[in-house]
Every structure is written in structure tokens, then in C-alpha cells.
Amino acid sequence: MAKITYSHTQKGSFVLWGAVELLILIIIILNLFLTSFYHMDSRAIIGTIIPAFFVLILVFLFGDLHVEVDETWLYFWFGPGLFRKKIQLSKIEKSESIIYPWWYGYGIRFTPQGVLYNVAGNKAIKLTFQNGKTSLIGTDDPEGLLAALQKPNF
């Protein structure tokens, strides 16, 4: 196994806070219905719990973005690694730090600048490949990732 020269994890604070706020809201709604004079049937409770469960799964799968660079490869994955990607460094023609517009959103997105992988913020490293395609990897450490990608490969 090659030696890891860069390793960083970015937490998706916006995603995490949004999930926490949604769960608090669902708990309040359930509490109001269950303690009020109105009877809430099991279908309504399930209809409230299922979206909360779905949000928790999304936060678990996309709550953070891990990036590692070794002597040959760039690896990145969300959360526990169900969505994982690796790029051979020799295929990268150019890497540059960029700031992208807020409307690109979070997660895996198709943008005019290439496929974006991110969990927070608006900073990324734009990778241009030998075939002309581009990808963006969101990061809160653009200087560190850029430095790791621009080291000569031995």
C-alpha cells in the first residue's frame, strides 16, 4: 500500500444542522399531536417518522467528505464510504483552487464546471483531466489539497 501524503475530512455542518433542526421540529409536532385533544392515528405517526428516518440516512451517508492522496491516487468518499471514488494522479492535467456559486448546492452535482462532490462551503479544487473533462472536489482546506496534488509523483 502506498503512503498517504494527505488526509482530510470535511464535516457537512449545514447538512448536520439542517437534519438536527428537522428532527427537533418532528419531535415537537409529534409531541403536540400526541398530547393534544386530537387523536393522531398510526398512519400520521408513521408519515412523520419515515421522513425523519430518511433524513438520518442521508446525513449518515453524506454527512462528511473524506479526501486522501497517496503517491499515485486521489481518493474521496462520503460518510462511511458507500459512495467512493479514486482518480489516478497521472490522469490529472491541471488542479486549481476555485470558489463556486452557492446555488451549486451540496452532495454530488452536475455543474457547468464539472461534477461537484461536496458537503459544505463554496471552495473546491477543480481537476482538469487529460481527456478535457473536469471535476470539483469541495474542501475547507483548498491550500492543503492543492499542495498535495501538485507534489511531483515518484
MDTraj code that builds the backbone (N, CA, C; nanometers):
import mdtraj as md
import numpy as np

residues = "MET ALA LYS ILE THR TYR SER HIS THR GLN LYS GLY SER PHE VAL LEU TRP GLY ALA VAL GLU LEU LEU ILE LEU ILE ILE ILE ILE LEU ASN LEU PHE LEU THR SER PHE TYR HIS MET ASP SER ARG ALA ILE ILE GLY THR ILE ILE PRO ALA PHE PHE VAL LEU ILE LEU VAL PHE LEU PHE GLY ASP LEU HIS VAL GLU VAL ASP GLU THR TRP LEU TYR PHE TRP PHE GLY PRO GLY LEU PHE ARG LYS LYS ILE GLN LEU SER LYS ILE GLU LYS SER GLU SER ILE ILE TYR PRO TRP TRP TYR GLY TYR GLY ILE ARG PHE THR PRO GLN GLY VAL LEU TYR ASN VAL ALA GLY ASN LYS ALA ILE LYS LEU THR PHE GLN ASN GLY LYS THR SER LEU ILE GLY THR ASP ASP PRO GLU GLY LEU LEU ALA ALA LEU GLN LYS PRO ASN PHE".split()
xyz = np.array([
    [0.0843, -0.1186, 0.0000],
    [0.0000, 0.0000, 0.0000],
    [0.0882, 0.1241, 0.0000],
    [0.0518, 0.2208, -0.0822],
    [0.1281, 0.3441, -0.0927],
    [0.1071, 0.4308, 0.0314],
    [0.2050, 0.5127, 0.0589],
    [0.2000, 0.6002, 0.1750],
    [0.1044, 0.7171, 0.1487],
    [0.0136, 0.7410, 0.2433],
    [-0.0806, 0.8525, 0.2333],
    [-0.0045, 0.9819, 0.2610],
    [-0.0096, 1.0772, 0.1663],
    [0.0601, 1.2041, 0.1837],
    [-0.0336, 1.3174, 0.2263],
    [-0.1638, 1.2946, 0.2126],
    [-0.2620, 1.3949, 0.2529],
    [-0.3892, 1.3227, 0.2953],
    [-0.4468, 1.3658, 0.4058],
    [-0.5726, 1.3090, 0.4535],
    [-0.6505, 1.4184, 0.5249],
    [-0.7757, 1.4358, 0.4858],
    [-0.8571, 1.5413, 0.5464],
    [-1.0040, 1.5006, 0.5401],
    [-1.0779, 1.5365, 0.6441],
    [-1.2223, 1.5136, 0.6479],
    [-1.2922, 1.6462, 0.6702],
    [-1.3873, 1.6763, 0.5837],
    [-1.4685, 1.7962, 0.5989],
    [-1.6064, 1.7549, 0.6469],
    [-1.6501, 1.8152, 0.7548],
    [-1.7836, 1.7887, 0.8085],
    [-1.8855, 1.8741, 0.7351],
    [-1.9965, 1.8148, 0.7031],
    [-2.1054, 1.8871, 0.6378],
    [-2.1920, 1.9557, 0.7413],
    [-2.1447, 2.0646, 0.7992],
    [-2.2146, 2.1298, 0.9095],
    [-2.3546, 2.1762, 0.8694],
    [-2.3714, 2.2255, 0.7478],
    [-2.5035, 2.2691, 0.7025],
    [-2.5993, 2.1506, 0.6978],
    [-2.5520, 2.0392, 0.6459],
    [-2.6339, 1.9180, 0.6381],
    [-2.6684, 1.8687, 0.7787],
    [-2.5686, 1.8658, 0.8673],
    [-2.5921, 1.8176, 1.0036],
    [-2.6889, 1.9079, 1.0797],
    [-2.6708, 2.0400, 1.0714],
    [-2.7603, 2.1313, 1.1420],
    [-2.9013, 2.1251, 1.0850],
    [-2.9115, 2.1145, 0.9551],
    [-3.0435, 2.1023, 0.8940],
    [-3.1159, 1.9775, 0.9414],
    [-3.0437, 1.8680, 0.9509],
    [-3.1039, 1.7426, 0.9982],
    [-3.1460, 1.7545, 1.1440],
    [-3.0626, 1.8146, 1.2252],
    [-3.0962, 1.8319, 1.3673],
    [-3.2209, 1.9191, 1.3812],
    [-3.2263, 2.0283, 1.3049],
    [-3.3437, 2.1155, 1.3125],
    [-3.4700, 2.0425, 1.2667],
    [-3.4597, 1.9639, 1.1617],
    [-3.5750, 1.8878, 1.1138],
    [-3.6207, 1.7867, 1.2181],
    [-3.5281, 1.7177, 1.2798],
    [-3.5649, 1.6197, 1.3822],
    [-3.6290, 1.6859, 1.5032],
    [-3.5796, 1.8013, 1.5434],
    [-3.6403, 1.8744, 1.6557],
    [-3.7833, 1.9152, 1.6196],
    [-3.8014, 1.9634, 1.4977],
    [-3.9346, 2.0017, 1.4524],
    [-4.0296, 1.8822, 1.4513],
    [-3.9841, 1.7691, 1.4054],
    [-4.0678, 1.6481, 1.4025],
    [-4.1032, 1.6042, 1.5444],
    [-4.0072, 1.6105, 1.6355],
    [-4.0352, 1.5742, 1.7752],
    [-4.1393, 1.6683, 1.8348],
    [-4.1274, 1.7973, 1.8061],
    [-4.2254, 1.8942, 1.8583],
    [-4.3639, 1.8652, 1.8009],
    [-4.3714, 1.8416, 1.6717],
    [-4.5007, 1.8124, 1.6081],
    [-4.5623, 1.6856, 1.6666],
    [-4.4828, 1.5808, 1.6795],
    [-4.5346, 1.4565, 1.7382],
    [-4.5830, 1.4792, 1.8804],
    [-4.5053, 1.5541, 1.9581],
    [-4.5424, 1.5813, 2.0969],
    [-4.6736, 1.6597, 2.1042],
    [-4.6871, 1.7597, 2.0177],
    [-4.8113, 1.8380, 2.0177],
    [-4.9318, 1.7520, 1.9830],
    [-4.9176, 1.6680, 1.8819],
    [-5.0298, 1.5833, 1.8421],
    [-5.0616, 1.4769, 1.9463],
    [-4.9580, 1.4187, 2.0045],
    [-4.9816, 1.3099, 2.0995],
    [-5.0345, 1.3597, 2.2331],
    [-5.0062, 1.4842, 2.2679],
    [-5.0529, 1.5365, 2.3971],
    [-5.1746, 1.6264, 2.3831],
    [-5.2204, 1.6500, 2.2621],
    [-5.3365, 1.7378, 2.2425],
    [-5.4665, 1.6581, 2.2570],
    [-5.5760, 1.7280, 2.2391],
    [-5.7063, 1.6637, 2.2456],
    [-5.7348, 1.5813, 2.1207],
    [-5.6601, 1.6069, 2.0171],
    [-5.6822, 1.5345, 1.8919],
    [-5.6087, 1.4021, 1.8955],
    [-5.6730, 1.3026, 1.8412],
    [-5.6099, 1.1720, 1.8360],
    [-5.5334, 1.1598, 1.7042],
    [-5.4084, 1.1208, 1.7137],
    [-5.3265, 1.1036, 1.5936],
    [-5.3153, 0.9546, 1.5665],
    [-5.3634, 0.9105, 1.4526],
    [-5.3599, 0.7676, 1.4250],
    [-5.2197, 0.7234, 1.3822],
    [-5.2008, 0.5928, 1.3735],
    [-5.0685, 0.5369, 1.3454],
    [-5.0174, 0.5769, 1.2081],
    [-5.1056, 0.5974, 1.1093],
    [-5.0611, 0.6392, 0.9760],
    [-4.9958, 0.7767, 0.9809],
    [-5.0495, 0.8667, 1.0594],
    [-4.9928, 1.0009, 1.0700],
    [-4.8576, 0.9975, 1.1402],
    [-4.8464, 0.9131, 1.2432],
    [-4.7184, 0.8998, 1.3137],
    [-4.6132, 0.8424, 1.2190],
    [-4.6494, 0.7375, 1.1461],
    [-4.5548, 0.6775, 1.0511],
    [-4.5179, 0.7780, 0.9427],
    [-4.6166, 0.8570, 0.8973],
    [-4.5909, 0.9595, 0.7965],
    [-4.4983, 1.0688, 0.8452],
    [-4.4852, 1.0852, 0.9740],
    [-4.3920, 1.1823, 1.0310],
    [-4.2559, 1.1193, 1.0563],
    [-4.2538, 0.9932, 1.0978],
    [-4.1284, 0.9268, 1.1328],
    [-4.0483, 0.8863, 1.0090],
    [-4.1142, 0.8440, 0.9022],
    [-4.0428, 0.7990, 0.7820],
    [-3.9550, 0.9102, 0.7227],
    [-4.0048, 1.0341, 0.7062],
    [-3.9141, 1.1389, 0.6549],
    [-3.7952, 1.1644, 0.7475],
    [-3.8173, 1.1569, 0.8789],
    [-3.7073, 1.1760, 0.9730],
    [-3.6036, 1.0657, 0.9570],
    [-3.6489, 0.9441, 0.9402],
    [-3.5574, 0.8321, 0.9197],
    [-3.4789, 0.8498, 0.7891],
    [-3.5462, 0.8948, 0.6835],
    [-3.4823, 0.9199, 0.5551],
    [-3.3731, 1.0267, 0.5684],
    [-3.4024, 1.1340, 0.6419],
    [-3.3038, 1.2404, 0.6645],
    [-3.1835, 1.1866, 0.7410],
    [-3.2070, 1.1042, 0.8424],
    [-3.0959, 1.0460, 0.9176],
    [-3.0068, 0.9595, 0.8287],
    [-3.0668, 0.8833, 0.7397],
    [-2.9879, 0.8010, 0.6472],
    [-2.9028, 0.8896, 0.5564],
    [-2.9619, 0.9965, 0.5041],
    [-2.8866, 1.0871, 0.4178],
    [-2.7708, 1.1536, 0.4917],
    [-2.7950, 1.1942, 0.6151],
    [-2.6880, 1.2545, 0.6949],
    [-2.5772, 1.1526, 0.7199],
    [-2.6140, 1.0293, 0.7480],
    [-2.5146, 0.9240, 0.7695],
    [-2.4329, 0.9004, 0.6428],
    [-2.4986, 0.8962, 0.5273],
    [-2.4293, 0.8669, 0.4015],
    [-2.3508, 0.9854, 0.3459],
    [-2.3996, 1.1095, 0.3689],
    [-2.3382, 1.2277, 0.3079],
    [-2.3000, 1.3342, 0.4096],
    [-2.2826, 1.2996, 0.5346],
    [-2.2543, 1.3974, 0.6389],
    [-2.1141, 1.4537, 0.6381],
    [-2.0207, 1.3842, 0.5778],
    [-1.8846, 1.4360, 0.5674],
    [-1.8178, 1.3823, 0.4414],
    [-1.7096, 1.4488, 0.4033],
    [-1.6358, 1.4128, 0.2831],
    [-1.4902, 1.3906, 0.3215],
    [-1.4413, 1.2695, 0.2962],
    [-1.3033, 1.2321, 0.3263],
    [-1.2221, 1.2386, 0.1969],
    [-1.1025, 1.2971, 0.2044],
    [-1.0140, 1.3061, 0.0881],
    [-0.8761, 1.2587, 0.1307],
    [-0.8182, 1.1698, 0.0513],
    [-0.6818, 1.1227, 0.0757],
    [-0.6045, 1.1235, -0.0553],
    [-0.4754, 1.1524, -0.0442],
    [-0.3859, 1.1489, -0.1590],
    [-0.2657, 1.0649, -0.1200],
    [-0.2286, 0.9717, -0.2079],
    [-0.1029, 0.9000, -0.1875],
    [-0.0133, 0.9297, -0.3074],
    [0.0888, 0.8509, -0.3274],
    [0.1855, 0.8788, -0.4333],
    [0.1281, 0.8579, -0.5731],
    [0.0168, 0.7860, -0.5846],
    [-0.0382, 0.7506, -0.7150],
    [-0.1842, 0.7900, -0.7334],
    [-0.2604, 0.7954, -0.6258],
    [-0.4054, 0.8103, -0.6349],
    [-0.4589, 0.9233, -0.5479],
    [-0.5724, 0.9777, -0.5921],
    [-0.6558, 1.0668, -0.5123],
    [-0.7821, 0.9875, -0.4822],
    [-0.8143, 0.9737, -0.3535],
    [-0.9335, 0.9009, -0.3106],
    [-1.0269, 0.9991, -0.2417],
    [-1.1560, 0.9838, -0.2615],
    [-1.2508, 1.0599, -0.1805],
    [-1.3803, 0.9817, -0.1692],
    [-1.4457, 0.9999, -0.0543],
    [-1.5703, 0.9289, -0.0272],
    [-1.6522, 1.0068, 0.0747],
    [-1.7822, 0.9840, 0.0666],
    [-1.8763, 1.0438, 0.1605],
    [-1.9017, 0.9474, 0.2748],
    [-1.9199, 1.0024, 0.3945],
    [-1.9607, 0.9237, 0.5115],
    [-1.8833, 0.7958, 0.5283],
    [-1.9537, 0.6822, 0.5395],
    [-1.8872, 0.5544, 0.5657],
    [-1.8191, 0.4935, 0.4424],
    [-1.8344, 0.5557, 0.3273],
    [-1.7642, 0.5072, 0.2090],
    [-1.8496, 0.4330, 0.1089],
    [-1.9814, 0.4397, 0.1229],
    [-2.0687, 0.3746, 0.0266],
    [-2.0511, 0.4372, -0.1120],
    [-2.0341, 0.5702, -0.1168],
    [-2.0069, 0.6411, -0.2414],
    [-1.8602, 0.6798, -0.2406],
    [-1.7805, 0.6075, -0.3158],
    [-1.6351, 0.6192, -0.3129],
    [-1.5829, 0.6373, -0.4551],
    [-1.4771, 0.7166, -0.4687],
    [-1.4174, 0.7391, -0.6000],
    [-1.2666, 0.7500, -0.5840],
    [-1.1939, 0.7045, -0.6867],
    [-1.0497, 0.7232, -0.6863],
    [-1.0067, 0.7676, -0.8257],
    [-0.9063, 0.8554, -0.8280],
    [-0.8565, 0.9128, -0.9524],
    [-0.7054, 0.8963, -0.9542],
    [-0.6552, 0.8432, -1.0633],
    [-0.5105, 0.8284, -1.0781],
    [-0.4493, 0.9668, -1.1002],
    [-0.3482, 1.0021, -1.0205],
    [-0.2883, 1.1350, -1.0283],
    [-0.2302, 1.1642, -1.1658],
    [-0.1789, 1.0639, -1.2335],
    [-0.1190, 1.0848, -1.3651],
    [-0.2231, 1.1266, -1.4701],
    [-0.3509, 1.1054, -1.4424],
    [-0.4581, 1.1446, -1.5351],
    [-0.4993, 1.2912, -1.5180],
    [-0.4511, 1.3544, -1.4093],
    [-0.4859, 1.4944, -1.3818],
    [-0.3865, 1.5839, -1.4541],
    [-0.4402, 1.6661, -1.5437],
    [-0.3557, 1.7588, -1.6185],
    [-0.3328, 1.8877, -1.5416],
    [-0.4370, 1.9337, -1.4714],
    [-0.4299, 2.0615, -1.4011],
    [-0.5186, 2.0558, -1.2769],
    [-0.4741, 2.1196, -1.1695],
    [-0.5566, 2.1340, -1.0496],
    [-0.5466, 2.2781, -1.0028],
    [-0.6619, 2.3335, -0.9657],
    [-0.6643, 2.4733, -0.9223],
    [-0.7721, 2.4935, -0.8167],
    [-0.7482, 2.5885, -0.7292],
    [-0.8436, 2.6225, -0.6248],
    [-0.9460, 2.7201, -0.6832],
    [-1.0743, 2.6941, -0.6566],
    [-1.1798, 2.7825, -0.7061],
    [-1.2821, 2.8079, -0.5960],
    [-1.3610, 2.9118, -0.6175],
    [-1.4793, 2.9385, -0.5358],
    [-1.5976, 2.9290, -0.6312],
    [-1.6926, 2.8441, -0.5978],
    [-1.8063, 2.8236, -0.6870],
    [-1.9310, 2.8889, -0.6272],
    [-2.0333, 2.9154, -0.7105],
    [-2.1548, 2.9816, -0.6608],
    [-2.2333, 2.8945, -0.5636],
    [-2.3016, 2.9571, -0.4702],
    [-2.3772, 2.8861, -0.3670],
    [-2.4856, 2.7980, -0.4269],
    [-2.5393, 2.8342, -0.5419],
    [-2.6514, 2.7582, -0.5981],
    [-2.6104, 2.6228, -0.6550],
    [-2.4803, 2.5918, -0.6559],
    [-2.4386, 2.4576, -0.6975],
    [-2.4854, 2.3526, -0.5967],
    [-2.5080, 2.3934, -0.4720],
    [-2.5630, 2.3023, -0.3723],
    [-2.4607, 2.2092, -0.3104],
    [-2.5125, 2.1024, -0.2472],
    [-2.4288, 2.0054, -0.1763],
    [-2.4586, 1.8650, -0.2245],
    [-2.3621, 1.7770, -0.2056],
    [-2.3774, 1.6386, -0.2495],
    [-2.3005, 1.6155, -0.3778],
    [-2.3550, 1.5330, -0.4638],
    [-2.2954, 1.5074, -0.5947],
    [-2.3816, 1.5816, -0.6959],
    [-2.3223, 1.6792, -0.7625],
    [-2.3984, 1.7675, -0.8517],
    [-2.3302, 1.7791, -0.9872],
    [-2.4111, 1.7905, -1.0908],
    [-2.3597, 1.8203, -1.2234],
    [-2.3678, 1.9712, -1.2420],
    [-2.2532, 2.0355, -1.2621],
    [-2.2464, 2.1811, -1.2752],
    [-2.1831, 2.2153, -1.4098],
    [-2.1907, 2.3418, -1.4497],
    [-2.1244, 2.3831, -1.5738],
    [-1.9726, 2.3648, -1.5693],
    [-1.9156, 2.3578, -1.4481],
    [-1.7708, 2.3421, -1.4339],
    [-1.7280, 2.1960, -1.4169],
    [-1.8214, 2.1042, -1.4167],
    [-1.7900, 1.9623, -1.3985],
    [-1.8701, 1.9044, -1.2836],
    [-1.8500, 1.7763, -1.2578],
    [-1.9211, 1.7101, -1.1480],
    [-1.8619, 1.7593, -1.0160],
    [-1.9484, 1.8026, -0.9254],
    [-1.9077, 1.8552, -0.7956],
    [-1.9402, 1.7539, -0.6873],
    [-1.8425, 1.7297, -0.6000],
    [-1.8593, 1.6439, -0.4822],
    [-1.8303, 1.7324, -0.3617],
    [-1.9326, 1.7603, -0.2782],
    [-1.9076, 1.8460, -0.1629],
    [-2.0112, 1.8280, -0.0535],
    [-1.9783, 1.8771, 0.0662],
    [-2.0704, 1.8689, 0.1797],
    [-2.0928, 2.0032, 0.2476],
    [-2.0099, 2.1024, 0.2183],
    [-2.0241, 2.2324, 0.2843],
    [-1.9413, 2.3371, 0.2109],
    [-1.9743, 2.4616, 0.2353],
    [-1.8943, 2.5717, 0.1841],
    [-1.9075, 2.5928, 0.0341],
    [-1.8166, 2.6756, -0.0184],
    [-1.8172, 2.7051, -0.1614],
    [-1.6763, 2.7043, -0.2210],
    [-1.5852, 2.6331, -0.1554],
    [-1.4488, 2.6213, -0.2057],
    [-1.4270, 2.4797, -0.2577],
    [-1.3487, 2.4702, -0.3642],
    [-1.3221, 2.3390, -0.4224],
    [-1.1891, 2.3407, -0.4960],
    [-1.1420, 2.2223, -0.5248],
    [-1.0293, 2.2043, -0.6159],
    [-1.0885, 2.1554, -0.7469],
    [-1.0598, 2.2285, -0.8524],
    [-1.1070, 2.1903, -0.9850],
    [-0.9979, 2.1086, -1.0521],
    [-1.0335, 1.9869, -1.0908],
    [-0.9408, 1.8972, -1.1580],
    [-0.9753, 1.8937, -1.3064],
    [-0.8761, 1.9181, -1.3893],
    [-0.8920, 1.9044, -1.5334],
    [-0.8118, 1.7828, -1.5756],
    [-0.8780, 1.6896, -1.6422],
    [-0.8136, 1.5640, -1.6808],
    [-0.7577, 1.5720, -1.8217],
    [-0.6747, 1.4779, -1.8559],
    [-0.6117, 1.4740, -1.9873],
    [-0.7139, 1.4657, -2.0998],
    [-0.8291, 1.4072, -2.0737],
    [-0.9333, 1.3958, -2.1757],
    [-1.0211, 1.5204, -2.1858],
    [-0.9901, 1.6253, -2.1070],
    [-1.0642, 1.7508, -2.1117],
    [-1.1792, 1.7611, -2.0133],
    [-1.2197, 1.6509, -1.9527],
    [-1.3280, 1.6547, -1.8545],
    [-1.2785, 1.7193, -1.7261],
    [-1.3748, 1.7654, -1.6448],
    [-1.3395, 1.8306, -1.5190],
    [-1.4254, 1.7763, -1.4050],
    [-1.3722, 1.7852, -1.2850],
    [-1.4439, 1.7523, -1.1619],
    [-1.4056, 1.8538, -1.0559],
    [-1.4947, 1.8739, -0.9610],
    [-1.4693, 1.9638, -0.8489],
    [-1.4827, 1.8841, -0.7198],
    [-1.3845, 1.8986, -0.6329],
    [-1.3894, 1.8336, -0.5022],
    [-1.3959, 1.9433, -0.3972],
    [-1.5099, 1.9531, -0.3300],
    [-1.5282, 2.0535, -0.2264],
    [-1.4358, 2.0275, -0.1095],
    [-1.3859, 2.1362, -0.0508],
    [-1.2948, 2.1229, 0.0627],
    [-1.2908, 2.2516, 0.1439],
    [-1.2660, 2.2387, 0.2731],
    [-1.2401, 2.3563, 0.3559],
    [-1.0897, 2.3732, 0.3761],
    [-1.0105, 2.2953, 0.3045],
    [-0.8646, 2.3045, 0.3070],
    [-0.8099, 2.3043, 0.1633],
    [-0.8472, 2.4054, 0.0818],
    [-0.8036, 2.4034, -0.0572],
    [-0.6510, 2.4123, -0.0737],
    [-0.5860, 2.4877, 0.0143],
    [-0.4402, 2.5019, 0.0028],
    [-0.3699, 2.3685, 0.0266],
    [-0.4134, 2.2964, 0.1293],
    [-0.3501, 2.1680, 0.1614],
    [-0.3718, 2.0635, 0.0535],
    [-0.4946, 2.0535, 0.0038],
    [-0.5237, 1.9559, -0.1007],
    [-0.4511, 1.9918, -0.2295],
    [-0.4499, 2.1190, -0.2647],
    [-0.3807, 2.1622, -0.3861],
    [-0.2316, 2.1326, -0.3769],
    [-0.1721, 2.1575, -0.2611],
    [-0.0295, 2.1291, -0.2422],
    [-0.0020, 1.9793, -0.2558],
    [-0.0905, 1.8958, -0.2016],
    [-0.0721, 1.7508, -0.2120],
    [-0.0835, 1.7038, -0.3557],
    [-0.1718, 1.7653, -0.4326],
    [-0.1905, 1.7250, -0.5722],
    [-0.0786, 1.7747, -0.6623],
    [-0.0125, 1.8818, -0.6242],
    [0.0902, 1.9393, -0.7106],
    [0.2303, 1.8930, -0.6770],
    [0.2446, 1.8038, -0.5779],
    [0.3750, 1.7451, -0.5474],
    [0.4162, 1.6560, -0.6626],
    [0.5449, 1.6537, -0.6962],
    [0.5864, 1.5606, -0.8017],
    [0.5661, 1.4162, -0.7572],
    [0.5179, 1.3351, -0.8473],
    [0.4941, 1.1942, -0.8168],
    [0.6169, 1.1112, -0.8513],
    [0.6615, 1.0300, -0.7586],
    [0.7815, 0.9494, -0.7798],
    [0.7426, 0.8096, -0.8155],
])
top = md.Topology()
chain = top.add_chain()
for i, resn in enumerate(residues, 1):
    res = top.add_residue(resn, chain, resSeq=i)
    for name in ("N", "CA", "C"):
        top.add_atom(name, md.element.get_by_symbol(name[0]), res)
traj = md.Trajectory(xyz[None], top)
